[in-house]
């Protein structure tokens, strides 16, 4: 090997090298160039020779004895106006990735959203000072007084749902954000939950009398709407990084655990911030963030001859091709995963006309309405109603009004029975 290495040194010219392990001040001009293409082991005193490409080495300085001249000025490629237009802070690339995160006024005007360019403008719109806004818009690793009251509500099918009820001042701020911002966010036409002029009745109307109804459920829908998604949505709509971050923190919260330290009780986050159930802004943000998912699933449904709609986290497909149901469920699950969500497999149902086709509590086999079992129970409650039981009477009145919204023909005989009972 020694002889072969010696021959290689004669067959190949020596590369220009420069030892840059111990350059100090003016010594850089007095050392030879060393280019180590191997990297080599650690040198004495644990200093490694930097591997450098010959093409990237600095050009040698021009000897002072030779005449020198100034280089000609480079031509101006862009005018000032063009440079500001192409490389301004609001410029976006073709794939909609922000080059810089400043406000895009034109896009905000396009969507009809408030033009907030700084924390000061957000605070002024909400009737707050900047310090008051920052009291709610700064994520703290420990708090002595949290902004939410957290409690659990039992679910009908077991388990508990965690509710974060904002305190009075924060709820007022969030309601203002709901009116000024969240209610104006673009949503898909396939969303029927948390929208005016939409309800479980409008959601069910699209699926009446179909040969097959498919029900899917998004697992942990609201916890999946984390802080990053809310901020990313606001940035994509045209808000600056600072404004989007401020608004996202005000409209999200993390689950907090009480901890005793230094003789005090602190509330520390045990997870990421997300759109909590209980905040007035969470339903609207849910619809806005799920718009892309809605459109992809609606396109999938239309391609295979199905109808699609969504109410909160309940997804419904219906059509007249039962054989395509397993294939549609698989493709829909893939799209849902691509969008960063998960399907709750325990709640996936494929319903045919031989069974009760019920979505969001509404039966859609032949027409929209309540099941025969529910109506019989309601009739029995009317029969057993006591004249002095005001609470039970109000409950029955409310249920009949709900049934009237779904199907007036089903509600009419029950309303007549209630009127006859009250007259007696």
matplotlib code that plots the C-alpha trace (Angstrom):
import matplotlib.pyplot as plt

x = [0.0, 2.9, 4.4, 0.9, 0.4, 3.8, 3.0, -0.3, 1.5, 3.5, 0.6, -1.7, -0.8, -0.8, -4.1, -4.0, -4.4, -5.0, -4.8, -7.5, -7.4, -5.5, -6.1, -5.7, -5.9, -3.3, -2.0, -4.6, -2.6, 0.6, -0.5, -0.9, -4.2, -5.2, -8.2, -8.7, -11.2, -11.4, -12.2, -9.7, -9.6, -9.5, -6.2, -4.1, -6.0, -9.3, -9.3, -10.5, -9.4, -12.4, -13.2, -13.6, -14.4, -11.8, -14.5, -15.5, -12.0, -11.5, -9.8, -6.2, -5.7, -4.5, -0.8, -0.5, 2.2, -0.4, -2.9, -6.4, -9.7, -13.2, -15.7, -18.6, -21.9, -24.3, -27.4, -30.6, -32.8, -35.9, -37.2, -38.1, -41.8, -41.3, -39.0, -41.6, -44.3, -42.3, -40.4, -42.6, -43.6, -46.9, -45.4, -46.4, -45.0, -47.1, -47.8, -49.2, -46.3, -45.6, -42.3, -42.6, -45.4, -46.8, -50.5, -52.0, -54.5, -55.9, -56.6, -58.3, -60.5, -61.3, -62.7, -64.3, -62.2, -61.2, -57.9, -55.8, -52.1, -50.8, -51.6, -52.6, -55.3, -56.6, -56.8, -58.6, -61.1, -61.8, -62.0, -58.9, -55.5, -52.5, -51.5, -55.1, -54.9, -51.6, -53.0, -55.0, -52.7, -49.5, -49.1, -47.8, -46.1, -47.7, -50.7, -52.1, -55.5, -56.5, -58.8, -61.1, -63.2, -62.7, -65.3, -66.4, -69.8, -70.7, -71.4, -74.4, -72.3, -69.9, -66.9, -66.7, -66.4, -64.0, -65.6, -63.5, -65.9, -64.1, -64.5, -66.7, -64.1, -62.5, -65.9, -66.9, -63.6, -64.3, -67.8, -66.5, -64.0, -66.9, -68.9, -66.0, -63.8, -64.8, -68.4, -66.8, -64.3, -64.9, -66.6, -67.8, -71.4, -71.3, -71.1, -74.4, -73.4, -73.0, -74.3, -77.3, -80.2, -78.6, -79.5, -79.7, -82.8, -80.9, -78.1, -80.5, -82.5, -79.7, -79.8, -83.5, -84.6, -81.1, -80.1, -77.1, -76.1, -72.5, -71.7, -68.2, -67.0, -63.8, -62.0, -61.0, -62.1, -61.7, -58.3, -57.1, -57.7, -54.5, -52.9, -50.7, -53.7, -55.6, -52.6, -51.8, -55.4, -55.2, -51.9, -53.2, -56.1, -53.8, -52.9, -49.4, -47.5, -47.9, -51.6, -52.3, -50.4, -52.2, -55.6, -54.8, -53.7, -56.9, -59.1, -57.3, -56.3, -54.4, -55.6, -54.0, -53.1, -52.9, -49.5, -48.4, -44.9, -43.3, -46.3, -48.7, -51.0, -50.0, -51.9, -49.5, -50.3, -50.1, -50.6, -50.8, -53.3, -56.4, -59.9, -61.6, -65.3, -67.0, -65.3, -67.7, -65.1, -64.4, -67.3, -66.7, -63.0, -63.8, -65.9, -63.2, -60.4, -62.4, -63.3, -60.5, -61.5, -65.2, -64.4, -62.1, -64.7, -67.5, -65.5, -64.9, -68.6, -69.7, -67.2, -68.9, -72.5, -72.9, -74.1, -71.9, -72.6, -71.0, -72.6, -69.7, -67.6, -70.3, -69.7, -72.5, -72.4, -75.5, -76.2, -77.8, -74.8, -74.4, -71.6, -69.4, -69.7, -66.6, -64.5, -65.8, -65.2, -61.5, -60.9, -62.6, -60.4, -57.3, -58.4, -59.2, -55.7, -54.1, -55.8, -54.4, -57.5, -58.5, -61.7, -63.4, -63.8, -66.3, -68.8, -68.5, -71.8, -73.1, -76.9, -79.2, -83.0, -83.8, -82.4, -83.2, -81.1, -80.5, -78.0, -77.5, -80.6, -82.8, -84.3, -84.0, -85.4, -88.4, -88.6, -86.9, -88.3, -87.9, -88.2, -91.4, -89.9, -89.1, -92.6, -94.3, -92.3, -93.3, -96.9, -96.6, -95.0, -98.0, -100.4, -98.7, -98.2, -99.4, -101.0, -98.7, -95.4, -94.3, -90.8, -92.1, -94.6, -91.9, -89.7, -92.6, -93.3, -89.7, -89.5, -92.7, -91.2, -88.1, -90.2, -92.2, -88.9, -88.1, -91.5, -94.7, -96.9, -95.4, -95.6, -99.3, -101.0, -98.7, -99.4, -103.2, -102.7, -100.8, -103.5, -106.3, -104.3, -103.8, -107.4, -108.5]
y = [0.0, 2.4, 1.9, 2.5, 5.7, 6.9, 6.2, 8.1, 11.2, 11.2, 10.3, 13.0, 16.6, 17.9, 19.8, 23.3, 23.1, 25.5, 24.6, 26.6, 24.9, 27.7, 30.9, 34.1, 37.6, 38.5, 34.9, 34.0, 35.8, 33.9, 30.3, 28.0, 26.8, 23.4, 21.4, 18.1, 16.0, 13.2, 15.1, 13.0, 12.0, 14.5, 16.4, 17.2, 19.3, 18.0, 20.2, 18.9, 20.2, 21.7, 20.0, 22.7, 22.6, 24.1, 26.0, 27.8, 29.0, 32.7, 34.1, 35.3, 39.0, 41.1, 42.1, 45.7, 46.3, 45.7, 48.5, 48.1, 49.5, 49.7, 47.2, 48.5, 48.9, 46.0, 46.7, 47.2, 44.1, 45.4, 48.9, 49.9, 49.4, 46.0, 45.0, 46.0, 44.1, 40.9, 40.8, 42.6, 41.1, 39.8, 38.0, 34.3, 31.5, 29.4, 26.7, 29.4, 29.2, 32.6, 34.2, 36.6, 36.8, 40.3, 41.2, 40.8, 43.6, 42.6, 39.1, 40.2, 42.5, 39.7, 37.5, 40.5, 40.0, 42.9, 44.5, 44.1, 44.7, 44.9, 44.0, 47.7, 47.4, 44.1, 45.6, 48.7, 46.6, 44.6, 47.7, 46.7, 48.1, 46.2, 45.1, 43.8, 41.9, 40.4, 39.2, 36.7, 36.4, 35.1, 31.3, 30.8, 27.7, 28.3, 30.3, 31.1, 31.9, 30.1, 31.8, 28.7, 26.6, 23.0, 20.2, 16.9, 16.0, 12.4, 11.0, 9.0, 6.1, 6.2, 8.3, 12.0, 15.1, 17.8, 21.3, 24.5, 27.3, 30.7, 33.1, 36.2, 38.7, 36.2, 35.0, 38.6, 38.9, 35.6, 36.6, 39.8, 37.8, 35.5, 38.4, 40.3, 37.5, 33.9, 34.3, 35.7, 32.9, 31.0, 27.6, 24.9, 24.5, 21.0, 22.1, 22.1, 22.4, 25.8, 27.8, 30.0, 28.6, 25.2, 22.4, 18.6, 18.8, 20.4, 17.9, 15.0, 16.2, 15.2, 11.5, 10.7, 7.5, 6.3, 2.7, 3.0, 5.6, 5.7, 7.3, 8.3, 10.1, 12.1, 11.0, 13.8, 16.4, 19.5, 18.4, 17.9, 21.6, 22.7, 26.1, 25.6, 24.9, 28.0, 30.2, 28.7, 29.3, 33.0, 33.4, 31.8, 34.2, 37.2, 38.0, 38.7, 36.2, 38.5, 39.1, 35.4, 34.2, 36.7, 35.7, 31.9, 32.0, 34.0, 31.3, 28.2, 26.7, 23.7, 21.2, 22.3, 20.4, 22.0, 21.7, 22.9, 24.5, 27.2, 27.2, 28.2, 26.4, 26.7, 25.5, 24.1, 22.9, 19.1, 19.2, 21.5, 24.4, 23.5, 24.7, 23.7, 22.8, 25.6, 28.5, 30.5, 30.6, 26.9, 25.7, 28.4, 27.6, 23.9, 24.6, 26.9, 24.5, 21.5, 23.3, 21.5, 18.2, 18.8, 19.7, 16.6, 14.3, 15.9, 15.4, 11.8, 11.3, 13.0, 10.9, 7.7, 9.0, 9.7, 12.7, 14.1, 16.4, 17.1, 18.2, 19.0, 15.8, 13.6, 12.8, 11.3, 9.7, 8.4, 6.9, 4.2, 2.0, -0.2, -2.3, 0.8, 1.4, -0.5, 1.2, 4.6, 4.1, 3.1, 6.1, 8.5, 7.2, 7.8, 11.4, 12.0, 10.8, 12.9, 16.0, 15.1, 13.6, 10.1, 8.1, 6.7, 3.1, 2.3, 4.7, 3.8, 2.5, 1.3, 1.4, -0.1, 0.4, -2.8, -1.1, 2.3, 4.8, 7.4, 10.3, 12.9, 11.5, 11.9, 9.0, 9.3, 6.0, 7.5, 11.0, 13.2, 12.7, 10.9, 7.2, 5.5, 4.6, 8.2, 9.3, 6.6, 7.7, 11.3, 10.3, 8.3, 11.3, 13.5, 10.9, 10.8, 14.6, 16.2, 19.6, 21.0, 19.7, 22.8, 21.4, 18.3, 20.3, 22.6, 19.6, 18.1, 21.4, 21.7, 18.2, 18.7, 22.0, 20.1, 17.4, 20.1, 21.5, 18.0, 16.8, 18.9, 15.9, 13.8, 16.7, 17.5, 14.5, 14.9, 18.6, 17.8, 15.3, 17.8, 20.5, 18.1, 17.1, 20.7, 21.6, 18.8]
z = [0.0, 0.7, -2.8, -4.4, -2.4, -3.4, -7.1, -6.9, -5.7, -8.9, -11.2, -9.9, -9.3, -5.8, -5.1, -3.9, -0.1, 2.7, 6.3, 8.1, 11.4, 13.1, 11.2, 13.2, 11.9, 9.2, 9.2, 6.6, 4.0, 4.7, 4.7, 1.7, 0.4, 1.7, 0.4, 2.2, 0.2, 2.8, 6.0, 7.8, 11.5, 14.3, 14.3, 17.3, 19.9, 18.5, 15.4, 12.1, 8.7, 7.0, 3.7, 1.0, -2.7, -5.0, -6.9, -3.7, -2.7, -2.8, -5.8, -5.2, -4.6, -7.4, -6.9, -6.0, -8.7, -11.4, -12.4, -11.0, -12.2, -10.8, -12.0, -14.1, -12.3, -12.7, -14.7, -12.8, -13.4, -11.6, -11.2, -7.6, -8.2, -9.7, -6.9, -4.3, -6.2, -6.7, -3.4, -0.9, 2.4, 1.1, -1.9, -2.1, -4.1, -6.5, -3.9, -1.6, 0.8, 2.4, 1.5, 4.3, 6.8, 6.5, 6.0, 2.5, 2.4, -1.0, 0.1, 3.4, 1.3, -1.0, 1.8, 3.6, 6.7, 9.1, 8.1, 11.3, 10.7, 14.2, 17.8, 18.4, 15.7, 17.1, 20.6, 19.3, 17.5, 20.6, 22.8, 24.8, 25.5, 24.2, 27.7, 28.2, 25.0, 25.8, 29.1, 27.0, 23.9, 25.6, 26.2, 29.7, 31.0, 34.4, 35.5, 38.9, 37.5, 34.3, 31.8, 31.5, 33.8, 32.9, 33.6, 32.2, 30.7, 30.4, 26.9, 26.0, 24.8, 27.7, 28.5, 29.2, 27.1, 28.4, 28.3, 28.7, 29.6, 29.1, 31.9, 31.5, 30.1, 27.7, 26.6, 25.7, 23.6, 21.9, 21.0, 19.5, 17.5, 16.4, 15.1, 13.5, 12.2, 12.6, 11.2, 8.0, 7.4, 4.2, 4.7, 2.3, 1.2, 2.5, 6.2, 8.0, 11.6, 13.5, 10.6, 10.2, 8.1, 8.5, 10.8, 11.2, 9.0, 6.1, 6.6, 6.5, 3.4, 1.0, 2.1, 2.0, 0.3, -0.7, -1.2, 1.1, 3.8, 5.1, 8.4, 9.4, 12.5, 13.0, 16.1, 18.5, 16.0, 18.2, 19.8, 16.2, 15.5, 17.2, 17.5, 14.4, 12.2, 13.4, 12.9, 9.5, 8.4, 9.4, 7.7, 4.5, 4.5, 4.6, 8.2, 9.4, 11.6, 14.6, 14.2, 13.4, 16.4, 18.7, 17.5, 17.5, 21.1, 22.2, 20.5, 21.7, 25.0, 26.4, 29.0, 32.3, 35.4, 38.8, 40.5, 43.9, 43.9, 46.0, 48.3, 45.4, 43.1, 39.4, 36.3, 33.8, 30.3, 29.7, 25.9, 22.9, 22.5, 20.4, 19.7, 22.9, 23.2, 25.1, 23.3, 21.1, 18.3, 18.1, 15.9, 13.3, 13.2, 12.8, 9.7, 8.2, 8.8, 7.5, 4.2, 2.2, 3.6, 2.7, -0.8, -1.3, 0.1, -1.9, -5.0, -4.2, -3.5, -6.8, -8.8, -7.6, -7.7, -4.0, -1.9, 0.9, 3.8, 7.2, 10.5, 13.0, 13.1, 11.5, 7.9, 5.8, 2.3, 0.5, -2.9, -5.0, -5.5, -2.4, -4.0, -4.0, -0.2, 1.0, -1.7, -0.8, 2.9, 2.1, -0.1, 2.3, 5.1, 3.1, 2.4, 6.0, 7.0, 4.4, 5.9, 9.4, 11.0, 12.1, 11.5, 14.6, 13.4, 16.2, 14.7, 11.0, 9.7, 6.4, 6.5, 3.9, 3.5, 5.5, 8.6, 10.2, 8.3, 11.0, 10.9, 13.6, 15.3, 12.2, 10.3, 6.5, 5.2, 3.3, 4.7, 7.3, 10.8, 14.1, 14.6, 15.6, 19.0, 19.9, 18.8, 20.9, 23.9, 23.4, 23.1, 26.4, 28.1, 27.0, 28.3, 31.7, 31.9, 35.2, 35.1, 37.8, 36.2, 34.4, 33.7, 32.0, 30.0, 28.7, 27.7, 25.7, 24.0, 23.0, 21.6, 19.5, 18.2, 17.2, 15.4, 13.7, 12.2, 10.9, 9.8, 10.4, 9.5, 12.3, 14.8, 14.1, 15.9, 18.9, 19.1, 19.0, 21.8, 24.0, 23.4, 24.4, 27.5, 28.6, 28.1, 30.4]

ax = plt.figure().add_subplot(projection="3d")
ax.plot(x, y, z, "-o")
ax.set_aspect("equal")
plt.show()
